[in-house]
């Protein structure tokens, strides 16, 4: 039997029963449910904050571990980026400067072409974390910079090889052993011709060398001429050194090489003589660069110190009579 509630009516001074409508019952019920739901949610929130399930605690620990790994990976990526920065600066300011090569544009170094293509599936995933996306972007940019730098080093390596070959090929020593610097008797330029007795251009230098004096290649190269002429240069040798350099050795007595043979700087190629238009045993030596005959004395820098080089320059400048 349900209890009946009463209320006091002051007008009639009597107690009357409380009459409850169905709408009031429904609203009271809904209010009770709402309050119960809110209280239950609050209690559940407090409970889950204080008391976590083993599965939830495992996931939280796993997330902390993954976060730590992420921080370590990003730290390594930052360190790699800093190390790559140092290599790029050294490449630009030292290596490319030495070999006179153009610097690599920043737009090429720091672009990240290929990110979308390589990670399309990851980027298109709506559930992917922005943290992971930023890491992939950083990794892709770093990979591109490493690729560009590796290509740059390949280019530098080729330039170094060419530079080494160039330094070995350039005529850089005297063609005869001349430690006392007394064998050079006629320099490059206008001289009195020994036969015609008129002032003519002398396209090389003359070394006063007794017949049979060894003659050496002044740089690495290939023998492109070893032939005899009744007049002019007589028995002569030409060496193609590459890079636009050719050297000529004239009035020889005999050859020690043949056409097509590769020779190294300082290698014996023949012996001085008195063949062709020559008035005395000697060696006529020429340096030709890009088709122009240049002063050979400027190419004696490798086997002379500063004082010796100054002395031989003075000897070569004396305008006297050539031997051929």
C-alpha positions as CSV (number, residue, x, y, z in Angstrom):
1,X,0.0,0.0,0.0
2,X,1.5,3.3,-1.2
3,X,1.9,6.1,1.2
4,X,-0.4,9.1,0.7
5,X,1.2,12.5,1.1
6,X,-0.7,15.5,2.6
7,X,-0.2,19.2,2.8
8,X,-1.7,21.8,5.1
9,X,-4.2,24.2,3.6
10,X,-4.2,27.4,5.7
11,X,-7.4,28.7,4.1
12,X,-9.5,25.7,5.3
13,X,-7.2,24.9,8.2
14,X,-7.3,21.3,7.0
15,X,-4.8,18.7,5.7
16,X,-5.5,17.7,2.1
17,X,-3.9,14.9,0.1
18,X,-1.2,15.8,-2.5
19,X,-2.4,14.9,-6.0
20,X,0.5,14.2,-8.5
21,X,0.0,14.4,-12.2
22,X,1.5,12.1,-14.7
23,X,3.6,14.8,-16.2
24,X,5.1,15.6,-12.9
25,X,5.9,12.0,-12.4
26,X,7.6,11.8,-15.8
27,X,9.6,15.0,-15.2
28,X,10.6,13.9,-11.8
29,X,11.8,10.6,-13.2
30,X,13.7,12.2,-16.0
31,X,15.3,14.6,-13.5
32,X,16.3,11.7,-11.3
33,X,17.8,9.9,-14.2
34,X,19.7,13.0,-15.3
35,X,21.2,13.6,-11.9
36,X,22.0,9.9,-11.5
37,X,23.7,9.8,-14.9
38,X,25.8,12.9,-14.1
39,X,26.7,11.6,-10.7
40,X,27.6,8.2,-12.1
41,X,29.8,9.8,-14.8
42,X,31.6,11.9,-12.2
43,X,32.1,8.9,-10.0
44,X,33.4,6.8,-13.0
45,X,35.7,9.6,-14.0
46,X,37.1,9.8,-10.5
47,X,37.4,6.1,-10.3
48,X,39.2,5.7,-13.6
49,X,41.6,8.5,-12.7
50,X,42.5,6.8,-9.4
51,X,42.0,3.2,-10.2
52,X,43.2,2.1,-13.8
53,X,42.6,-1.2,-15.3
54,X,45.7,-3.4,-16.1
55,X,45.0,-3.0,-19.9
56,X,44.8,0.7,-19.6
57,X,47.9,0.9,-17.5
58,X,49.8,-1.2,-20.0
59,X,48.7,1.1,-22.8
60,X,49.8,4.1,-20.9
61,X,53.2,2.6,-20.2
62,X,53.5,1.7,-23.9
63,X,52.6,5.2,-24.9
64,X,55.3,6.6,-22.6
65,X,57.8,4.2,-24.1
66,X,56.8,5.1,-27.7
67,X,57.1,8.8,-26.8
68,X,60.6,8.2,-25.4
69,X,61.6,6.4,-28.6
70,X,60.2,9.2,-30.7
71,X,62.2,11.8,-28.7
72,X,65.4,9.7,-29.2
73,X,64.7,9.3,-32.9
74,X,64.2,13.0,-33.3
75,X,67.3,13.8,-31.3
76,X,69.3,11.5,-33.6
77,X,67.8,13.2,-36.7
78,X,68.7,16.6,-35.3
79,X,72.3,15.4,-34.7
80,X,72.5,14.0,-38.2
81,X,71.2,17.2,-39.6
82,X,73.8,19.2,-37.7
83,X,76.6,16.9,-38.9
84,X,75.3,17.2,-42.5
85,X,75.3,21.0,-42.1
86,X,79.0,20.9,-41.2
87,X,79.7,18.7,-44.3
88,X,77.7,21.0,-46.6
89,X,79.6,24.1,-45.3
90,X,82.9,22.3,-45.7
91,X,81.9,21.2,-49.2
92,X,80.9,24.8,-50.2
93,X,83.8,26.7,-48.6
94,X,86.7,24.3,-49.0
95,X,86.3,21.6,-51.6
96,X,84.3,23.5,-54.2
97,X,86.4,26.6,-53.6
98,X,89.6,24.6,-54.2
99,X,88.4,23.1,-57.4
100,X,86.7,26.3,-58.6
101,X,83.3,24.5,-58.8
102,X,79.9,26.3,-58.6
103,X,78.1,25.9,-55.2
104,X,75.0,23.8,-55.1
105,X,71.8,26.0,-54.9
106,X,70.0,25.8,-51.5
107,X,66.7,25.1,-53.4
108,X,68.2,21.8,-54.5
109,X,69.9,20.9,-51.2
110,X,66.8,21.6,-49.0
111,X,63.9,20.5,-51.2
112,X,62.1,17.4,-50.2
113,X,60.7,16.1,-53.5
114,X,59.3,12.7,-53.4
115,X,57.7,12.9,-49.9
116,X,54.1,12.6,-51.1
117,X,54.9,9.8,-53.5
118,X,57.0,7.8,-51.0
119,X,54.5,8.2,-48.1
120,X,51.2,8.5,-49.8
121,X,49.6,5.7,-47.8
122,X,50.7,7.2,-44.5
123,X,49.7,10.7,-45.4
124,X,46.2,9.6,-46.6
125,X,45.6,7.7,-43.3
126,X,43.1,10.0,-41.4
127,X,44.2,8.4,-38.1
128,X,47.9,9.2,-38.5
129,X,49.4,11.4,-35.8
130,X,50.8,14.8,-36.8
131,X,53.9,13.9,-34.8
132,X,54.6,10.9,-37.1
133,X,53.9,13.0,-40.2
134,X,56.5,15.6,-39.0
135,X,59.0,12.9,-38.4
136,X,58.6,11.4,-41.8
137,X,58.9,14.9,-43.4
138,X,62.1,15.5,-41.4
139,X,63.5,12.1,-42.4
140,X,62.7,12.7,-46.1
141,X,64.3,16.1,-46.2
142,X,67.4,14.6,-44.5
143,X,67.5,11.8,-47.0
144,X,67.3,14.3,-49.9
145,X,70.2,16.4,-48.5
146,X,72.3,13.2,-48.0
147,X,71.6,12.2,-51.6
148,X,72.5,15.7,-52.9
149,X,75.7,15.7,-50.8
150,X,76.7,12.3,-52.0
151,X,76.4,13.5,-55.6
152,X,78.4,16.5,-54.7
153,X,81.2,14.3,-53.4
154,X,81.2,12.2,-56.5
155,X,81.6,15.4,-58.5
156,X,84.4,16.6,-56.2
157,X,86.1,13.2,-56.5
158,X,86.1,13.5,-60.3
159,X,87.4,17.1,-60.1
160,X,90.2,15.9,-57.7
161,X,91.1,13.1,-60.2
162,X,91.2,15.6,-63.0
163,X,93.2,18.0,-60.9
164,X,95.7,15.3,-60.0
165,X,96.0,14.3,-63.6
166,X,96.4,17.9,-64.7
167,X,99.1,18.6,-62.1
168,X,101.0,15.4,-63.4
169,X,100.5,16.4,-67.0
170,X,101.5,20.0,-67.0
171,X,105.1,20.5,-68.2
172,X,106.8,21.4,-64.9
173,X,110.5,20.5,-65.1
174,X,113.5,21.2,-67.3
175,X,113.9,18.6,-70.1
176,X,117.6,18.1,-69.3
177,X,119.5,17.8,-66.0
178,X,120.7,21.3,-65.3
179,X,121.5,21.6,-61.6
180,X,124.0,24.4,-62.1
181,X,121.6,26.3,-64.4
182,X,124.4,26.9,-66.9
183,X,123.0,24.9,-69.8
184,X,120.2,27.3,-70.8
185,X,121.9,29.6,-73.4
186,X,119.0,31.1,-75.4
187,X,115.5,32.1,-74.2
188,X,112.1,32.6,-75.7
189,X,111.4,35.7,-77.9
190,X,113.3,37.6,-80.5
191,X,116.9,36.4,-81.0
192,X,119.6,36.6,-83.7
193,X,119.2,33.6,-86.0
194,X,122.5,31.6,-86.1
195,X,122.3,31.0,-89.9
196,X,120.4,34.0,-91.3
197,X,122.0,36.4,-88.8
198,X,118.8,38.4,-88.5
199,X,116.6,39.1,-85.6
200,X,113.8,36.4,-85.6
201,X,111.3,35.1,-83.2
202,X,112.6,32.1,-81.2
203,X,109.7,29.9,-80.2
204,X,111.4,27.9,-77.5
205,X,114.5,27.8,-75.3
206,X,117.9,26.2,-76.1
207,X,120.0,24.1,-73.8
208,X,123.7,23.7,-74.6
209,X,123.8,19.9,-74.3
210,X,126.7,17.7,-75.6
211,X,125.6,15.0,-78.0
212,X,124.0,12.1,-76.2
213,X,122.8,14.1,-73.2
214,X,119.6,12.4,-71.8
215,X,116.4,14.3,-72.5
216,X,113.4,13.7,-70.3
217,X,109.6,14.2,-70.6
218,X,108.5,17.3,-68.6
219,X,105.1,16.0,-67.9
220,X,102.9,12.9,-68.2
221,X,101.5,12.3,-71.7
222,X,101.5,10.3,-75.0
223,X,104.2,10.5,-77.7
224,X,102.4,11.9,-80.8
225,X,105.4,12.5,-82.9
226,X,108.9,11.0,-83.2
227,X,110.3,11.7,-86.6
228,X,113.4,12.9,-88.5
229,X,113.6,15.9,-90.9
230,X,116.6,16.8,-93.0
231,X,116.2,20.5,-92.0
232,X,114.3,22.5,-89.4
233,X,113.9,20.6,-86.1
234,X,115.8,17.6,-87.3
235,X,115.0,14.6,-85.2
236,X,112.1,15.8,-83.0
237,X,109.6,14.4,-80.4
238,X,106.2,15.8,-79.5
239,X,104.3,14.8,-76.4
240,X,100.6,15.4,-76.0
241,X,100.0,16.0,-72.3
242,X,96.3,16.6,-72.6
243,X,94.5,19.7,-71.2
244,X,95.7,21.7,-74.2
245,X,99.5,21.1,-73.5
246,X,102.0,19.9,-76.0
247,X,105.8,19.9,-75.7
248,X,108.4,19.7,-78.5
249,X,112.0,18.4,-78.2
250,X,114.2,19.1,-81.3
251,X,117.6,18.5,-82.9
252,X,117.9,15.1,-81.1
253,X,120.5,12.5,-81.9
254,X,118.3,9.5,-81.3
255,X,114.9,8.4,-79.8
256,X,114.2,6.3,-76.7
257,X,110.4,6.2,-77.3
258,X,108.0,5.5,-80.1
259,X,104.7,7.0,-81.3
260,X,101.7,6.2,-79.1
261,X,103.8,5.3,-76.1
262,X,102.7,6.7,-72.7
263,X,105.4,8.5,-70.7
264,X,105.7,9.9,-67.2
265,X,107.3,13.1,-66.1
266,X,111.0,12.6,-65.8
267,X,111.1,9.5,-68.1
268,X,113.9,9.3,-70.7
269,X,112.6,10.0,-74.2
270,X,115.7,10.6,-76.2
271,X,119.2,12.0,-76.5
272,X,120.3,15.5,-77.5
273,X,122.2,16.0,-80.8
274,X,122.9,18.3,-83.7
275,X,120.4,17.4,-86.4
276,X,118.3,19.7,-88.6
277,X,119.0,23.4,-88.7
278,X,121.4,23.4,-85.8
279,X,124.9,25.1,-85.4
280,X,126.0,23.1,-82.4
281,X,124.9,20.1,-80.2
282,X,121.9,21.3,-78.1
283,X,118.3,20.7,-77.3
284,X,115.6,23.1,-78.5
285,X,112.5,22.8,-76.2
286,X,109.0,24.3,-76.8
287,X,105.8,24.4,-74.8
288,X,102.5,24.8,-76.7
289,X,99.3,25.6,-74.9
290,X,96.0,25.5,-76.8
291,X,97.9,25.9,-80.0
292,X,100.0,28.9,-78.9
293,X,103.7,28.7,-78.2
294,X,104.4,30.0,-74.7
295,X,107.6,30.7,-72.8
296,X,108.9,27.4,-71.5
297,X,110.8,29.0,-68.6
298,X,107.5,29.7,-66.9
299,X,107.0,25.9,-66.7
300,X,110.3,25.1,-64.8
301,X,108.7,25.6,-61.4
302,X,108.7,22.0,-60.0
303,X,112.5,21.3,-59.9
304,X,113.6,24.9,-59.0
305,X,113.5,26.8,-55.7
306,X,112.7,30.5,-55.7
307,X,116.3,31.7,-56.1
308,X,117.0,29.2,-58.9
309,X,113.8,30.2,-60.7
310,X,114.7,33.9,-60.5
311,X,118.2,33.1,-61.9
312,X,117.0,31.1,-64.8
313,X,114.4,33.8,-65.7
314,X,117.3,36.3,-65.9
315,X,119.3,34.0,-68.1
316,X,116.4,33.5,-70.4
317,X,115.7,37.2,-70.8
318,X,119.2,37.9,-72.2
319,X,118.8,38.7,-75.9
320,X,121.6,36.7,-77.6
321,X,122.0,34.3,-80.5
322,X,120.0,31.2,-80.6
323,X,121.5,27.8,-81.6
324,X,118.7,27.0,-84.0
